[in-house]
Amino acid sequence: MWTPWHYLGGKLWRLLVLLVALLVVLTTVFLGQNSSASPNKIRGVWLTNVDSNVLYDPVQLKTAIADLKSTNFNTLYPTVWNDGHTLYPSAVAQQWLGKKQDEKLGDRDMLGEVINLAKEKSLRVIPWFEFGFMAPAESDWVKAHPHWLTTNSQGETIWLEGGTIPRVWLNPLHPEVQQLITALLVDLVRRYDVDGIQLDDHFGYPYSFGYDPITVALYRQETGQEPLPVPELDLNQNCVSSDPIWQQWTDWRSAKISRYVQSLVPILKAVKPNLTISISPNPQTFSKNCFLLDWQTWHEAKVINELVLQVYREKQAAFTGELQQSSVQQTKQEIPVVVGILSGLKNRSIPSARIKQQAQWVDDQNFAGTAFFFYESLWNLEAETSPNPFGLKQQWQRLYRQLNADKF
């Protein structure tokens, strides 16, 4: 016998089904937006050819990419411009620099291998133009083109990286230097199925350089002034000077580099409109004052799509302090901001607790993801001394699975 309770019960049942369905949808959306294991979160790693053989050995490369996939990484930043040569066969490099690629690679197309292996596993590949305007002082092509270099106020070209390694800096204002860098990048983007390209923090030069004849003459022409002698500045204090005339000289040089980047990006986008322009600089004040790379201006000019900020800090307060800067917080609202975390160096291991703490904080603050420097330090450098080398990979696998676990 039908009663009003049948009608009411049917409505309640349908309402319950709708509520359950809505809960499933909301849970799926929530997990997709907030889980660090979501494809929407960038989980990147840099692959270098320094203190690492992974790019030189095709077997190691295949194993590495499989391991990175299994441990929940989804973005690779392989170096392709380092130590004065490309790490992929390039007719442009052959024409301009005299060698088609790093001789250690022989006739291999390392970049092609990375792309094929990565695509099979749905990993993004964003080649890393690591050396930027920096070059080794002993390169044959550097010696053959001394007019390409910028100098310090004493007219010297040598800059000691880490206080010991002799480097030189290409002059970003020199027309031939611009042609070289543009040609290399356009050729790479045209020939390879890459998701983007990444410009490194070396896409500037140290504050003590810029005294070459071309730069000085242009500064005189545009400002009517002479460049100041280099003051005593502290890298640990972001190279900040209270002298407004020095700041003008800094601003002018950094603006010239920004202008070149603003002209470069449309050329690359014309080749591949959906190309991600990623940059991996230091925090803004240090980057601009110490190395004349004003990434905030690049962002404001809308020429970058992804900022991977190198925040290699031991103390958690220093780490979070850099990321709470207004320049970072504002940029984070407008484009993906990924946080670069130091996972270790050849002679410097990083406690796993610190790595997890920093990654957890980044995830809690809704940044676009994390990128770790560098591949070998994830597990290979520790494997020989670890009682359970396989456990090192499991730690990384758990890291991305456990982030934000308390929220679900």
Steps between C-alpha positions, in 0.01 A plus 500: 500500500645836397535761773654849519798336675579315176514831316708664772731201525558505123591868509738446792668212315547707185634788711746266669624373163546857378691595815734203464562583134569864589740390773691281252528789251613749764752254642644436154532872429647568843757224468589612147559858609683439826680167482868524423454181303257678269610559139424868568795518739845524342743246641824576322866408508809638328722255311854630459825384347703621799569239768267272306534257213127456442486702178809330355387139554185391312443207738525723807274754331227244433520371858495851644187604313321179598600556865387863491163397362458231766583748775232744380711762323333646191737766361860471376737795460799348311793731434561565130741798508789456738874557516515670162318245287161350430401155625306420185620498138465854367593637161482846656762403759715353223478820299553746782713307751682245287350189665155351455474388864688376807759254370423256785166431333656388175225478238218440752194722507464511877215749495308291250542198728377694804193620314409154368544332839316775682206515260447126543445570870307828465780713645553862398838585350626858532863526384711709732721764337726485800806710418307793355752774426778328696775301326822319597802726461702233317249425223651526154203698373530744791864562413403549135233760586639723777279785375193303613599535866416759759765613751539632851611857571867397461431366152536138615274226368564228758247435779565221750195284556498377857826690542697244298359418154590754226196614305423780257173677420354565158382855450117492464514835317731372226295433182690182417449362851128560470498332159683196641271451801186560295611263224581221748163527672293535182674199346434288810134598523446442128661155488394342829159419648566678828245640743704812563845643554656622822731799533731475797622755755802544271283693256657811646855570617675606825453861616875564465484450121359713219804724449570384144519771227158420348310519830683810627454688172128427496465606863672830426279553196174432683574660839787742442679342797798280570462163678606515863795297629388180667425552871554244775180296498411189697346204318357382831318834533352490148760745361286793614657848473371823648656697213222606256751551219620141535140381508433689178794322334365166630146577384618608157703183440229268627244684283712431192500127575124512561450670164688222322287234673185690405612490136607134518181345636264605217743342253484171690122520536468555125665162451293325770212710640433269797864491608549546875762765575640393835770685694695382805657805668586589857271717715434840343726739698804273476426412138470859382771670708760223495445353152292765318219253432178688575249216474221710649519729197499195273182385670336842483578506127311168472785311338526211750252223572671324790728623778717235669655694786827366640466521878794298629488583871602291800286677760126464467444863603728622218328265256149614583609863528614507137172350384293747697653796317241716324661442160451125539151518646376731226653292222351186654152642444564545128720215370616163635777552754698185570748489788848364432629302799856378546493122545877468522837547329788263441670584828200635685213279605174657614301346789184338371304664783594845368401409144164370619440804723571742217292304247212475746504876565503575126205270446306645794546848355348396167801561281492336157743229604859415580818435301807333648866560426619258394423147373807320638434630851153347515638154565818415306749704707380338821456147365855380574480590869133430558412170673189488280562675166159395368343675798630835372272479197213389720548813711447721195202293393344545844585871510271591213232259615499625858501873438174643624388155616363654819253706297311207346 
